[in-house]
Amino acid sequence: MHSCSGDDDNAVQNQKITDFLSGVKHTLLVMSGKGGVGKSTVAANLAVFLSNGGRKVGLLDVDMHGPSIAGLLGLTGFPMNSVDDMIQPYIVSDNLKVVSMQGFLQRPDQAVIWRGPLKIGVIRQLLADVAWGELDYLIIDSPPGTGDEPLTVAQTIPGCQAVVVTTPQEIALADVRKSLHFCQQTDMNILGIVENMSGFVCPDCGSLHDIFKSGGGEKTARTWGVSFLGRIPLDPKVVLAGDSGCSLLSLESSAKECFGAIVNNIEAILGEKKGAGNVTMTIGIPMAGGKLCSHFGHCQEFAFVSVADGKITGVTMKTPPPHEPGVFPAWLAQQGADTVLAGGMGERAQALFQQNGVKVICGVQAGTPEEVVAAYLKGTLETGDNPCSHDDDGHHCHGG
């Protein structure tokens, strides 16, 4: 790799960057205020999930001193190559291209000892001199903090948007607020906040344990008036997948379902949700006997009501998978539901829906799907007590 110098070289490089960015629909900077929050895991899987959904995605790792993307995707040990002075990205799939500093190192554990100007030059070169092609998404994985790398991205890529990753602890949230201030000062739009390691998934029984104070990421999002994109639980399977160079798509895990919901939320915010047409909302309703079922876990089928411009545009009935704890929330999120109207629902099921980025309204009285949704859209929906809210053992509808 080399750095451009001189006014003429800078002008040529600027034009190359401009030409490349003109063919990129969305650029997302995945950042965090501190290390150890799973930022690179989020960036890698965001790229994989989007590309798996048919999007053309480029994933750029600009963490010069601690690149993780190559390892997370099983690319360690493979060198980056150049053809006709253009760097050739790793081709992970038909829709996913990756560039990481790791690919330029002679040894996997080689230290990169660079000052700011050299790092800035290399980041610009990775935008100007890589054979990216046209992309729907350019995902950029930045090192922790608010230093040279995220600042270079902010100053070089107009319209770049930030996905800020945190964990529930206050020490992480304090640093996240610094990242949010960084975005304000650099005029970078904040697409939303992701809360990683939100509860621990027991490897033996699969139940979710709230080992940290949860809700901090969502509370911070509300305080700052930005979108809360969703929660990802701390699952040992995710660690094993990352260490073996596999994405979450290879797992049978609640983390996979939660991440799929986060990607759906991002696409919805950007107006890119596939197959949505002009549908702005999909409401899920548990049904029994043609009407809303008072006990969520006892429903026979679900009605999915599509809404556009405040009007009902269609109702689809679907039979859910066999009822086991935790199954319904993940399944509803997979079906594209962003809101659930229910009679009774246990607290655990409500928490799982939140982790999947799905809004829940409980205490809804029985009615047909059209009647219930019409009242909801008009703001006249009446809700009463949640008959499952005091089920200490969750016997009736604890797990959704």
C-alpha positions, 0 to 999 in steps of 0.5 A: 500500500502507498499514500498519495502526496501532492495537490494533483494526487489528492485531487485524483484521489478525491475524484476516485472517492467521489466516483465510488461513493456515487455508486453506494446507496447507504454507508453505515459506520458501526462505532462504539465508545469503548472496546469489548462491546461486540462492535465488530461482531455487529458489523460483520453480521450486519453485512452478512445478513444484508448480503444474504437478503440480496443486498450488494454489500461491502464491509470495510475494516478501518480498525488499523491496530486491532482488525477483527473482521477477517477473523470473524469471517474466516479470512485470516491468513489470506492476503489482499491482492491487487490487479492493475493498481486496484486492491481486490476485496475478499469475495465472501459471497456473490453479494459480499465483499470485504477489505481488512487491514489484516489482509495486508499484514505479513503475519497475523499477529504483526503490530501496526505502529502508525500515527494519525496521518498515515492511518488517514491516508490508508483509509482514503486509499481503501475508499479510492483504490479498491474494486468495490463496484456498486453497492447497496451498503458499505458497512465500515467497522471502526475502532472504539472511541472518537479518534482518527478513524471515525473522524476520517470517515465522517469527513470523507463520506457525506451522508454516512450514518452511525450505528452505535453499539453498547452493552447494558452497563452504565460504564459502557453507556457513558462512553456511548454518549461520547460517541453520540456527541461525536456524531452531533459535532461531525453532523453525522446522522445516528441511525440507531443504537444496538444493545449487545450482551443484553442478558445471558442465554444459558447453554444448558436450558436455553433460558435468558438471564438478565445478568446486567442491568437491561434497558440502558441502550433503549433508555439512552436512545429515547433520551437522545431521540434516536432509534433503538434498533434492538438487543442481542443476548450474550450467547456462548454459541455466538462466541464459538461462531466468531472464533471459528470464523462463522456468522450468526446465520450458521447458528440455531440461536435466539441471537440469530433471530434478534439480529435478523430483527435488527436488520429488519429495523435498519432496512425499515428506517432506510425505506429498504425493507424488501417486499414491503411496497408501501406497507408501513406496518405489520401487526401480529394478533394471536387468534382463536375462534376467529377473534383475538385470543386472550391468552397469548400462548394458547392461540391457534394461529396468528393474523398478520395485518398489513397497514399502509398510510394508516389503512388496512391493506391486507390480512394473512393468517399463519399457523405458528410453530409448536408452542415452546418458551421463546418460540413465538417472539422470534417467529413473529419477528421473522414474519416481519411483525413490528407490533403485536396486539395481545390479550394476556402475555407474560413478562418474559415473552414481552422481554423477548419481543423487545429484544426482537425489536417488536412493540407489544401492547397487552390487555387488548379485548377480543375482536376480529383482526380488522376491528382491533387494528382499526381501533388501534389506528384510530387511537380508540383501542381499549386495553384492560388488565393483562391476565398473564402479568401476575403469573409467577410461574408463567404457566399459561403464557410465559414464554410466548 
